Amino acid sequence: MIYSAVFLATHEKPANTLLLLILLAAVGARSSAMTLNRIIDREIDKRNPRTAKRELPSGKLSLVQGYGILVGALALYFVSAKLISDFCFYLAPIPLIIFVVYPYLKRFTPLAHFGVGLGMSMAPLGGWFAVVGSFHNLGTGIILPLFVLFWGTGFDIIYSTLDENFDRAEDLYSFPSRFGRKRALQISGILHLLAFIVLVILFFHSLKAFVAVPFLLLSGALLYLEQKKAEDVELAFFKINILVGFSVFFMVILTNTFA
């Protein structure tokens, strides 16, 4: 999704060096987020049969090694951000604050799902800032991150249904454990409907190209299919959901190409 924002921010092909730096920053940020999540949740993961075999809870990876991976990922992230621009470097800590806070939210509030969506939305926002290098025209730049916020929160709720019983037993907060699977999936459906509405707004505000219409419709169909197949988390989360990201990317890139 980060490259979707990059090509949305400019009608010209960005320099290959910038594209590479954005990729490296994204890898560093993503690795930092995942490692922080695993370190913070290691004791919970150890008690959960679904996650007990992960590297940290199973002992395949020591905590010291986990922190070593985190330091390396952070170094890659900050160095890449600095090479992109001072502006990006100064903003770089903001996503990290979200990455640190959101794993703790499940201990206090079912709104933890929105923490995941917010963390994901930092990727397209970062891609926009990498190209624009300022807060100029942020009203346009915020549309794609808003889509990701609703989309990511919606599919995180679907994913959390795998741990409904465990979360309830551990007194952890998730929509399935607090409101039941049926109500949680209804909320996920509403969020994905909002995500599609935001995507339509993006189309009429920034794209306005006939070539993007098939992918706009495809994105909506995939979001609908993801909800229809929500009981099959493997299919909905790991397969259909990935296609949504590619569909949005092609919607943007083809508009950029034929504009």
WOPE-V935798 format. One record per backbone hydrogen bond with DSSP energy under -0.5 kcal/mol. CO is the residue of the C=O (numbers start at 0). NH is the residue of the N-H. If there is no record, write none. Layout:
BEGIN
CO/NH ; CO/NH
END
This chain:
BEGIN
0/4 ; 1/5 ; 2/6 ; 3/7 ; 4/8 ; 14/18 ; 15/19 ; 16/20 ; 17/21 ; 18/22 ; 19/23 ; 20/24 ; 21/25 ; 22/26 ; 23/27 ; 24/28 ; 25/29 ; 26/30 ; 27/31 ; 28/32 ; 29/33 ; 30/34 ; 31/35 ; 32/36 ; 33/37 ; 34/38 ; 35/39 ; 36/40 ; 38/41 ; 40/44 ; 41/45 ; 42/46 ; 43/46 ; 43/47 ; 46/48 ; 47/50 ; 47/51 ; 50/53 ; 53/57 ; 54/58 ; 54/59 ; 54/60 ; 55/58 ; 61/65 ; 62/66 ; 63/67 ; 64/68 ; 65/69 ; 66/70 ; 67/71 ; 68/72 ; 69/73 ; 70/74 ; 71/75 ; 72/76 ; 73/77 ; 74/78 ; 75/79 ; 76/80 ; 77/81 ; 78/82 ; 79/83 ; 80/84 ; 80/88 ; 84/88 ; 85/89 ; 86/90 ; 87/91 ; 90/93 ; 90/94 ; 91/95 ; 92/96 ; 93/97 ; 94/98 ; 95/99 ; 96/100 ; 97/101 ; 98/102 ; 100/103 ; 100/104 ; 101/104 ; 101/105 ; 103/106 ; 104/107 ; 104/108 ; 105/172 ; 108/111 ; 109/112 ; 110/113 ; 110/114 ; 111/114 ; 111/115 ; 112/116 ; 113/117 ; 114/118 ; 115/119 ; 116/120 ; 117/121 ; 118/121 ; 119/122 ; 119/123 ; 120/124 ; 121/125 ; 122/126 ; 123/127 ; 124/128 ; 125/129 ; 126/130 ; 127/130 ; 127/131 ; 128/132 ; 134/137 ; 136/139 ; 136/140 ; 137/141 ; 139/142 ; 139/143 ; 140/144 ; 141/145 ; 142/146 ; 143/147 ; 144/148 ; 145/149 ; 146/150 ; 147/151 ; 148/152 ; 149/153 ; 150/154 ; 151/155 ; 152/156 ; 153/157 ; 154/158 ; 155/159 ; 156/160 ; 157/160 ; 158/161 ; 159/162 ; 160/163 ; 162/166 ; 163/167 ; 164/168 ; 165/169 ; 166/171 ; 167/170 ; 171/173 ; 173/177 ; 174/178 ; 174/179 ; 175/179 ; 179/183 ; 180/184 ; 181/185 ; 182/186 ; 183/187 ; 184/188 ; 185/189 ; 186/190 ; 187/191 ; 188/192 ; 189/193 ; 190/194 ; 191/195 ; 192/196 ; 193/197 ; 194/198 ; 195/199 ; 196/200 ; 197/201 ; 198/202 ; 199/203 ; 200/204 ; 201/205 ; 201/206 ; 202/206 ; 202/207 ; 208/211 ; 208/212 ; 209/212 ; 209/213 ; 211/215 ; 212/216 ; 213/217 ; 214/218 ; 215/219 ; 216/220 ; 217/221 ; 218/222 ; 219/223 ; 220/224 ; 221/225 ; 222/226 ; 223/227 ; 224/228 ; 226/229 ; 228/231 ; 228/235 ; 230/232 ; 231/235 ; 232/236 ; 232/237 ; 233/237 ; 234/238 ; 234/239 ; 235/240 ; 238/242 ; 239/243 ; 240/244 ; 241/245 ; 242/246 ; 243/247 ; 244/248 ; 245/249 ; 246/250 ; 247/251 ; 248/252 ; 249/253 ; 250/254 ; 251/255 ; 252/256 ; 253/257 ; 254/258
END
